Each structure stands twice: as C-alpha cells, then as structure tokens.
Amino acid sequence: MVSQKKQIQLAGELFEAVQKKKIFPDCKQFVDMVPKDDPERIFRLWEKLKDEPIFDLKTFVLTYFEKPEEYSQVVNINRKKVCREHISSLWSVLFRKPDKAVSEFDSLIPLPNPYVVSGGNFREVYYWESYFIAQGLRADGHEKMILNMVRNFSHLIKKLGYIPCGNRGYQTDRSQPPFYTPLAEMGVKLFGDDLLSEVLPHAEKEYNYWMDKDENEEKHAVSFSIQKRLGPEDKVQTSNYRLNRYWSDRVTPRQEYWNRDLAEAKSYSGNNKSELYRNIRAASESGWDVNSRWLTQNNGQKTLSTTDILPLDLNTILWYMEKKISEWNFKAGKDEKARDFERRAYQRKKSIIELMWGKSEGFFFDYNVRTKKRTEHWTLAAVYPLYFGLATKDQATKIASHLERRFLKKGGLVTSLQESGLQWDAPYGWAPLHWMAIVGLKNYGFNRLSDEITKRWMNLVDQVFQQTGKLVEKYNVIDLDRDNAGGDYTYQDGYGWTNGVYSALDELPKE
C-alpha cells in the first residue's frame, strides 16, 4: 500500500483535496509530481494554511511539488510526409535513459535499463503495450531496445513478483495481460538461447503470481466444478476447472482516474461500492478499459462484473505461458518440471475448448464463473487462440468467416459488435488487436483476409496521419471521417502500439 507519509500526492487528505478541486486537467498530473521537501512538513503546512482566506491550493502545490516532465517539451521533430518515415524518426525521441535513483517520495518505480515511452501524458512504461511497441522496434532495427524491455520487466518481476500495469506506485495493485513470456521469446529468437537461463526463472515467478501460489485465497485463479447428467441413467459427472480472471486487492478509486471513478460510483445503483472499485481496477488490469464484455445483467440493470468473468484472452496467454515454460524447462534439462507445465497447458486448453468455444456459433467467448455460462459478447478476444496457436483449423476457419462477415469494416476490424459508447467496443479499432488478428489469420493460412485487413487498417492510419500529422490510440473503423481525435488522449506525435504495429505491418510479407 501507498505510504501516506512519504507519498502524500498518492493518498490522504491533501491528495483528495487536489483531485476534487480539479486544479489540473487530469488526475495523473498530481500523482506524478514529487514533493520538494519532507512530505510530513508539507502536509502540516497545508493543514495550517488551507483555511486561510487568501490560500490558493494550486499555488501551494506548484510551490511544494516538482512538476513532471511534459511530453510536449521533449518532442520536437519535423513532420515527415510518409507515416513510416515519421515513426522511424520518432523512436529516438521516445527512448529514455535508465532511471537514476529517484526520491523515496516519487511515485516512479525506477528501471535499470533504457526504455520506451508511449507518448502523450505517459512518462513511464506500460506492460502489455510494450509487446506491440517491440514489434515496431524489431521492424525498424532497434533490437537492443527489445532486450532492454525484457530486462526491465525481469527486474520488476524480481522486485515485485510480477509486472505492474505501469512502473508507478499507484499502479502496483494490478498487472496487465501477461505478455512477458511472448516478449522474452522474441528476445530469445533475436539474441539466442543463452537468454533462456535469464528469463525462465522470471517467467515462472510471474506465472506463480497469476496462479496465486503464495496466497491463501483465490484472486486471479479460480477453482470450480460443473456437474452434468449423462446417459439414460442420468448419471452425474463432475468436471473440475481452474482458470483465471483479472483482479485487484484495492477497493478504492484509482488515483490516476480519481474523479472519473468517483463519478462512476455516484451513478452506481448497487450498495457495494468497494466491489465496484475492485471491478473498475480489474477492468483496468485487462487493458480493455472499459468494454461491454465486463458488463452483466443484474436485476434488470447492467453491472460491471469484471471479476465474474474468466476472459478468453487472459487464459489463452496463460496457456501459451505454460506451454513455453514447459518447452524452456525441457531445454534446460528439467524434465519433471517441464512435464508438469505440459500437463497444465493440456488441462487449460481442454478447459478453454469445453467452456469458451461456442460450437453452434463457431466462435470463442468469455466464461462467467458465477452463472456458469459463456457470455454473449462477440469481441476480438477471439483472435488470441489464432495468434497463439490454440485453435484447431476448423475453429480458425469459422472465426475467420465471422471476422470477414461481421467484424471487418471500411477501416479495419471493429473491437466488438456492441455499440455501447465504451472505447473498447464498436465503432473503434485498436492496433494490438489488428496485429494479433492479422498474424493469427496468417498462422492458419488465411492470407487473403489477413492482407485485406492490413490494407484497410494501414490506409486509415495513413488517412488520419495525412490530415493531422499524428497517430492516435484508437480509430473509428466504421466512419472514417469522424471521431478520430485521439480518444482519451490528445493528438500527439505517435502513440506507442500504433507506432509499433504500423511499422511491423509495413514489414509483414503480403501475397
């Protein structure tokens, strides 16, 4: 938990006063500031002065807290005519040197190796986005930075036992989709098997975090049973499962979105606001923040129920992790451990197929552990089994058909078939899901469809770049002339995974 005495910009009365007063455009500004003096002294001074008639809170904060680096102050490149050239020239601007020892009052968790920021108001590394940034780094010849990414994440796993959403103290309650193992595999392919001895212990440690190995209660991993009656004698068969969900231990508003989460709670009809905050934080851990797949019907009203959902994408990545850890242990001569992870991967794949594959629909869905039923949300989470190779050829064929007939729009793939007003639903498309869909389709031989999606998506990114000179976090793939103004973040010179995926797609072989 955050120390209110040392990091008064993250919790406590002063923090709440600053956020409620809205003295900065977004809540993240204050939590990234650093006290210039002893925090306890600053807090006592604030308590003494706050009720004075001439007291101005913003002036006080700017006097006693160091402002964080402004992205607009460090980006200064001339716009290139061609999008790919612009991205190539942008990488060095987004690179950061290793963090020096930071103040114990700082919310930043320092990284020992160079790293890449996404742009915008981000001054730190974000977990799953880094994997898609790495695709572009590889395409543009920055392989050493990929190795730095792997080693920075190894450092965080060693330090914390897992990789937080971002390397900030206020984000340590949650991780993000665990792409460390696929990123490490990219590093192994680039730098050789010698890297295996370095990454394997960290991959196993992160896996233990997701499986709650050192916990006395179920958090990320959920065990449950399903009973079925079979045959003319109506015999009861019990099947046991252990699958994963997103989770957070904290049941308060997120510090970096404090006012947004408080507003969400005000409109919440339920009694348990602590669980609402947990579900908001769990949705944030998913990376799909927020999407209709986390909403369930409860007494006729839609309720955010992230922790009830066993997500297809998370469990597919964990299957890949089990499979890869098994493979790496065989290479290391640890056959017993390798066979154990092989069995885990087999059981998880079996569970995913049994619970998440809709045979009649020909599509993968999430699973609601509370209702013991598949959800009805059609989303691009279904491309994960194609990207990681879990799907059968028949399943891939059916998914490809749905992608072409139902998800493919003028500007690429829509994230879901639901128009909810939420950013991870229609009409929006996102770079990471395009990368996984395009590569996943190629994995199963659907090259024509893969190339068509690539063309439409890159044309849309090009169109917005030609109009604005910018790349953004997400795009309206249905109405190409509207609502491509940067999403949650203002127009900026590049956006992490959009940069990375565009460059990687430009290098991908076409038929």
C-alpha positions in Angstrom: 0.0 0.0 0.0 1.0 3.6 -0.6 2.7 5.3 2.4 0.6 8.4 3.1 3.5 9.9 5.0 6.1 9.6 2.2 3.9 9.9 -0.9 1.2 12.5 0.0 0.5 13.0 -3.7 -1.0 9.5 -3.8 -3.3 9.3 -0.8 -4.7 11.2 2.1 -6.4 14.5 2.7 -4.2 16.7 0.5 -4.4 14.2 -2.4 -8.2 14.2 -2.2 -8.4 18.0 -1.9 -6.2 18.5 -5.1 -8.2 16.0 -7.1 -11.6 17.2 -6.0 -10.6 20.8 -6.8 -9.6 19.7 -10.3 -6.7 22.1 -10.3 -5.0 20.1 -13.2 -6.6 18.8 -16.4 -6.3 15.2 -15.4 -5.7 13.4 -12.1 -2.5 11.8 -13.3 -0.7 15.2 -13.2 -0.6 15.4 -9.4 0.3 11.7 -8.7 3.3 12.1 -11.0 4.6 15.2 -9.1 7.3 14.8 -6.4 7.4 16.6 -3.0 10.3 19.1 -2.9 10.6 18.9 0.8 9.8 16.4 3.6 6.2 15.3 2.9 5.1 15.4 6.5 6.3 19.0 6.8 4.4 19.9 3.6 1.3 18.2 4.9 1.5 20.1 8.2 2.0 23.4 6.4 -1.1 22.7 4.2 -3.2 21.9 7.3 -2.1 25.2 8.8 -2.8 27.3 5.7 -5.7 25.6 3.9 -8.5 27.6 5.7 -6.8 31.0 5.3 -8.9 33.3 3.1 -6.0 34.0 0.7 -4.9 30.4 0.4 -4.7 29.1 -3.1 -4.3 25.4 -3.5 -2.8 25.4 -7.0 -0.1 27.9 -6.0 0.7 25.8 -2.9 1.1 22.6 -5.0 3.3 24.3 -7.6 5.4 25.7 -4.8 6.0 22.5 -2.9 5.8 19.8 -5.6 8.1 19.3 -8.6 6.2 19.3 -11.9 6.7 16.1 -14.0 8.2 16.2 -17.4 5.8 17.5 -20.1 5.8 15.4 -23.2 5.3 18.5 -25.4 8.6 19.8 -24.1 10.7 16.9 -25.2 9.1 16.1 -28.6 10.5 18.3 -31.4 10.6 16.6 -34.8 9.6 17.8 -38.2 6.6 16.0 -39.6 7.6 13.6 -42.4 5.4 13.2 -45.5 5.3 9.4 -45.1 3.9 7.8 -42.0 6.5 5.1 -41.7 9.3 7.6 -42.0 7.7 9.7 -39.3 7.6 6.7 -36.9 11.2 5.8 -37.7 12.3 9.3 -36.8 10.2 9.3 -33.7 11.7 6.3 -31.9 14.8 8.1 -30.6 12.6 10.8 -29.2 10.5 8.3 -27.2 13.6 6.5 -25.9 14.6 7.2 -22.3 17.8 6.6 -20.4 17.9 4.3 -17.3 16.3 5.9 -14.3 18.7 7.3 -11.8 17.9 6.7 -8.1 14.6 8.5 -7.5 13.4 10.1 -4.3 11.5 7.8 -1.9 8.8 10.4 -2.3 8.4 9.8 -6.0 5.7 7.5 -7.4 8.0 6.3 -10.1 9.5 2.8 -9.8 12.9 3.3 -11.5 14.1 1.0 -14.3 17.7 0.0 -14.7 17.9 -0.1 -18.5 16.9 2.2 -21.3 13.1 2.1 -22.2 10.5 3.5 -24.5 7.5 5.7 -23.5 4.3 5.7 -25.5 4.0 9.5 -25.8 1.1 11.7 -24.6 1.0 12.2 -20.9 2.7 8.9 -20.3 6.1 9.2 -18.5 6.5 5.5 -17.7 6.4 2.1 -19.3 3.1 0.2 -19.7 3.1 -3.5 -19.6 1.2 -5.1 -22.5 1.6 -2.1 -24.8 5.4 -2.8 -24.7 4.9 -6.1 -26.5 3.3 -4.3 -29.5 5.9 -1.4 -29.4 8.5 -4.2 -29.6 7.1 -5.4 -32.9 7.8 -2.0 -34.4 11.2 -1.7 -32.8 12.2 -5.0 -34.4 10.9 -3.8 -37.8 12.9 -0.6 -37.5 16.1 -2.1 -36.4 16.1 -1.4 -32.6 16.6 -4.9 -31.4 18.7 -3.8 -28.4 15.8 -1.9 -27.0 13.8 -5.1 -27.0 16.4 -6.7 -24.9 16.3 -3.7 -22.6 12.5 -4.2 -22.3 12.9 -7.8 -21.4 15.5 -7.0 -18.7 13.4 -4.1 -17.3 10.4 -6.4 -16.9 12.7 -9.1 -15.4 13.8 -6.5 -12.9 10.2 -5.7 -12.0 9.3 -9.4 -11.5 12.4 -9.8 -9.3 11.5 -6.7 -7.3 7.7 -7.1 -7.0 7.0 -10.7 -8.0 5.0 -9.5 -11.1 4.9 -6.7 -13.6 2.6 -3.9 -12.6 0.3 -2.1 -15.1 3.0 0.6 -15.3 6.1 1.4 -13.2 4.3 3.7 -10.9 3.5 3.2 -7.2 -0.2 3.9 -7.8 -0.4 1.1 -10.4 1.1 -1.7 -8.3 -2.4 -3.1 -7.3 -2.8 -4.6 -10.8 -0.8 -6.1 -13.7 -1.9 -6.2 -17.3 -2.2 -9.1 -19.8 0.9 -11.1 -19.2 3.0 -10.7 -22.3 6.3 -11.1 -20.6 6.8 -14.7 -21.9 6.0 -13.8 -25.6 8.3 -10.8 -25.3 11.0 -13.0 -23.8 10.5 -15.5 -26.6 11.0 -12.6 -29.1 14.2 -11.8 -27.2 15.4 -15.4 -27.4 14.8 -15.5 -31.1 16.8 -12.3 -31.6 19.7 -13.0 -29.2 19.8 -16.8 -28.8 19.1 -19.5 -26.3 21.7 -18.0 -23.9 18.9 -15.7 -22.8 16.8 -18.6 -21.6 18.6 -19.0 -18.3 17.9 -15.4 -17.6 14.2 -15.2 -18.5 13.0 -18.7 -17.4 13.0 -18.0 -13.6 11.2 -14.8 -14.1 8.6 -16.3 -16.3 7.9 -19.0 -13.7 7.7 -16.3 -10.9 5.2 -14.3 -12.9 3.2 -17.4 -13.6 3.1 -18.1 -9.8 1.7 -14.6 -9.3 -1.2 -15.2 -11.7 -1.9 -18.6 -10.1 -2.0 -17.2 -6.5 0.7 -19.6 -5.5 1.7 -17.6 -2.3 -1.9 -16.5 -1.5 -4.3 -18.1 1.0 -7.3 -17.1 -1.1 -8.4 -17.1 -4.7 -7.7 -13.9 -6.5 -6.5 -14.3 -10.1 -7.0 -18.1 -10.2 -10.5 -19.6 -9.6 -11.3 -23.3 -9.0 -14.8 -24.5 -9.6 -16.8 -27.6 -10.6 -19.6 -28.3 -13.1 -21.9 -31.2 -12.8 -23.6 -32.8 -15.9 -26.1 -35.6 -16.1 -25.2 -38.1 -18.7 -26.8 -41.1 -20.4 -30.1 -42.8 -20.0 -29.4 -43.5 -16.3 -28.9 -39.8 -15.7 -25.5 -40.3 -14.0 -23.9 -37.2 -12.6 -20.4 -36.4 -13.9 -18.4 -33.7 -12.1 -15.7 -31.8 -14.0 -13.2 -29.6 -12.1 -11.6 -26.5 -13.6 -9.0 -23.9 -12.6 -8.9 -20.8 -14.8 -8.0 -17.2 -14.4 -9.6 -13.7 -14.2 -8.5 -10.1 -13.7 -8.3 -8.9 -10.1 -7.2 -6.1 -7.8 -6.8 -6.1 -4.0 -7.7 -2.4 -3.7 -11.3 -1.3 -3.4 -10.8 2.5 -3.8 -10.9 4.8 -6.9 -7.7 4.6 -9.0 -5.5 7.6 -8.1 -4.8 8.5 -11.7 -8.5 8.4 -12.5 -9.8 9.5 -9.1 -12.6 11.9 -10.3 -13.7 9.6 -13.1 -14.1 6.6 -10.7 -15.9 8.7 -8.1 -18.4 9.8 -10.8 -18.9 6.2 -11.8 -19.7 5.3 -8.2 -22.2 8.2 -7.9 -24.2 6.7 -10.8 -23.9 3.2 -9.4 -27.2 1.7 -8.2 -25.7 -1.1 -6.1 -24.8 -1.0 -2.4 -21.3 -2.3 -2.5 -19.1 0.4 -4.0 -16.0 -1.3 -2.8 -16.7 -4.1 -5.2 -17.4 -1.6 -7.9 -13.9 -0.1 -7.4 -12.4 -3.6 -7.5 -14.1 -4.3 -10.8 -13.0 -1.0 -12.2 -9.4 -1.8 -11.3 -9.8 -5.3 -12.6 -11.1 -4.0 -15.9 -8.0 -1.7 -16.0 -5.8 -4.7 -15.5 -7.4 -6.3 -18.5 -6.2 -3.5 -20.8 -9.8 -3.3 -22.2 -10.7 -0.4 -20.1 -13.7 -0.4 -20.5 -15.7 -2.8 -22.6 -19.2 -4.3 -22.6 -17.7 -7.8 -22.0 -17.3 -6.9 -18.4 -20.9 -5.8 -18.0 -23.6 -8.4 -16.9 -27.3 -8.2 -16.3 -28.2 -8.0 -12.6 -31.8 -7.4 -11.6 -32.5 -5.9 -15.0 -29.6 -3.5 -14.8 -26.1 -3.7 -16.4 -23.5 -4.1 -13.7 -19.7 -4.0 -14.0 -18.7 -7.6 -13.0 -15.1 -8.0 -14.2 -14.2 -10.4 -11.5 -17.1 -12.8 -12.5 -15.6 -13.2 -16.0 -12.9 -15.7 -17.0 -11.5 -14.0 -20.0 -10.7 -15.9 -23.2 -7.6 -13.8 -24.0 -6.1 -14.0 -20.5 -6.5 -17.8 -20.3 -5.1 -18.2 -23.8 -1.9 -16.2 -22.9 -1.5 -18.3 -19.7 -1.8 -21.4 -21.9 1.0 -20.1 -24.1 3.0 -19.3 -20.9 2.5 -22.9 -19.6 3.5 -24.3 -23.0 6.5 -22.1 -23.3 7.7 -22.6 -19.7 7.5 -26.4 -20.4 9.5 -26.1 -23.6 12.2 -23.9 -21.9 12.5 -26.4 -19.0 13.0 -29.3 -21.4 15.8 -27.3 -23.0 17.2 -26.6 -19.5 17.2 -30.4 -18.7 14.5 -30.0 -16.1 12.2 -32.7 -17.5 10.0 -33.2 -14.4 9.0 -29.5 -14.2 8.6 -29.4 -18.0 6.2 -32.3 -17.9 4.2 -30.6 -15.1 3.8 -27.5 -17.1 2.9 -29.6 -20.2 0.1 -31.2 -18.2 -1.1 -27.7 -17.0 -1.1 -26.5 -20.6 -3.1 -29.6 -21.7 -5.7 -29.1 -19.0 -6.1 -25.4 -19.6 -6.6 -25.9 -23.4 -9.1 -28.6 -22.7 -11.0 -26.2 -20.3 -10.9 -23.4 -22.8 -12.4 -25.5 -25.5 -15.0 -27.0 -23.2 -16.2 -23.8 -21.6 -15.4 -21.0 -24.1 -15.9 -22.4 -27.6 -19.4 -21.9 -28.8 -19.9 -24.8 -31.1 -23.3 -23.6 -32.5 -21.9 -20.1 -33.0 -18.5 -21.1 -34.3 -16.8 -18.6 -32.1 -14.9 -18.2 -28.8 -16.4 -16.3 -25.8 -15.5 -15.4 -22.3 -17.0 -17.5 -19.4 -19.0 -16.2 -16.5 -17.9 -18.2 -13.4 -20.9 -17.0 -11.4 -23.6 -18.0 -13.8 -21.6 -21.0 -15.2 -22.3 -19.9 -18.7 -20.5 -18.4 -21.7 -21.1 -14.7 -22.1 -22.8 -13.5 -25.3 -20.3 -10.8 -26.1 -18.7 -11.1 -29.6 -15.3 -9.5 -29.4 -11.8 -9.7 -30.9 -10.6 -11.5 -27.9 -11.4 -14.5 -30.2 -8.3 -13.8 -32.2 -6.0 -14.8 -29.3 -6.4 -18.5 -30.0 -5.3 -17.9 -33.6 -2.4 -15.7 -32.7 -1.0 -18.2 -30.1 -2.0 -21.3 -32.0 -4.5 -22.8 -29.6 -7.4 -23.0 -32.1 -7.9 -26.0 -34.3 -8.0 -25.5 -38.1 -11.8 -25.9 -38.1 -12.2 -23.3 -35.3 -9.9 -20.9 -37.1 -11.9 -21.3 -40.3 -15.2 -20.4 -38.5 -13.6 -17.5 -36.7 -12.1 -16.1 -39.9 -15.5 -16.3 -41.5 -17.0 -14.2 -38.7 -14.2 -11.7 -38.8 -14.8 -11.1 -42.5 -18.6 -11.0 -42.4 -19.2 -9.3 -39.1 -16.1 -7.5 -37.8 -14.4 -6.2 -40.9 -15.4 -2.6 -41.7 -14.0 0.1 -44.0 -11.1 1.0 -41.7 -10.3 -2.5 -40.4 -11.7 -4.7 -37.6 -14.2 -3.3 -35.0 -13.3 -4.4 -31.5 -16.7 -5.8 -30.7 -20.2 -5.9 -32.3 -21.7 -3.9 -29.5 -22.1 -0.1 -29.8 -22.1 0.8 -26.1 -20.3 4.1 -26.1 -17.4 2.5 -24.4 -13.9 2.8 -26.0 -13.2 -0.9 -26.4 -16.5 -1.5 -28.3 -17.7 -0.5 -31.8 -17.0 1.7 -33.7 -13.4 1.6 -32.5 -10.5 -0.5 -33.7 -7.1 -0.9 -31.9 -3.6 -1.6 -33.1 -2.8 -4.5 -30.9 -5.9 -6.5 -31.8 -5.2 -5.8 -35.5 -1.7 -7.2 -35.1 -2.9 -10.3 -33.4 -5.8 -10.8 -35.9 -3.6 -10.3 -39.0 -0.8 -12.6 -37.7 -3.2 -15.1 -36.3 -5.0 -15.4 -39.7 -1.7 -15.9 -41.5 -0.8 -18.6 -39.0 -3.8 -20.6 -40.3 -3.3 -19.8 -44.0 -6.0 -17.1 -44.3 -3.6 -14.8 -46.2 -6.1 -13.0 -48.4 -8.3 -11.9 -45.5 -5.2 -11.0 -43.4 -3.8 -8.8 -46.2 -7.2 -7.1 -46.7 -7.4 -6.2 -43.0 -3.8 -4.9 -43.2 -4.6 -2.7 -46.1 -7.8 -1.2 -44.6 -6.2 -0.6 -41.2 -3.0 1.0 -42.6 -5.0 3.1 -45.0 -7.0 4.5 -42.1 -3.9 5.3 -40.0 -2.4 6.9 -43.1 -5.5 9.0 -43.6 -5.5 10.3 -40.1 -1.8 11.0 -40.3 -2.1 12.9 -43.5 -4.9 15.0 -42.0 -3.3 15.7 -38.7 0.3 14.6 -38.7 -0.4 12.4 -35.7 -1.0 8.8 -34.7 -3.6 8.0 -32.0 -4.5 5.4 -29.5 -7.6 4.0 -31.3 -9.5 4.7 -34.5 -13.1 4.8 -35.7 -13.1 2.0 -38.3 -16.7 2.5 -39.3 -17.0 6.2 -40.0 -13.6 7.1 -41.3 -14.2 10.8 -41.3 -15.4 11.2 -37.8 -14.3 10.6 -34.2 -10.6 10.0 -34.8 -9.5 12.8 -32.4 -7.2 10.8 -30.2 -9.5 9.1 -27.7 -8.7 9.6 -24.1 -5.5 11.5 -25.0 -5.0 14.5 -27.2 -3.3 14.3 -30.6 0.4 13.6 -30.2 3.5 12.7 -32.2 2.9 9.0 -32.2 1.2 6.6 -29.9 3.1 3.5 -28.6 1.4 0.5 -30.0 0.0 2.3 -33.1 3.6 3.2 -34.0 4.8 -0.3 -33.4 2.1 -2.1 -35.2 2.2 0.2 -38.2 5.9 -0.4 -38.7 5.6 -4.1 -38.1 2.7 -4.5 -40.6 4.6 -2.5 -43.2 7.3 -5.2 -43.0 4.9 -8.1 -43.0 5.1 -10.2 -46.2 2.0 -9.8 -48.4 0.7 -12.2 -51.0 
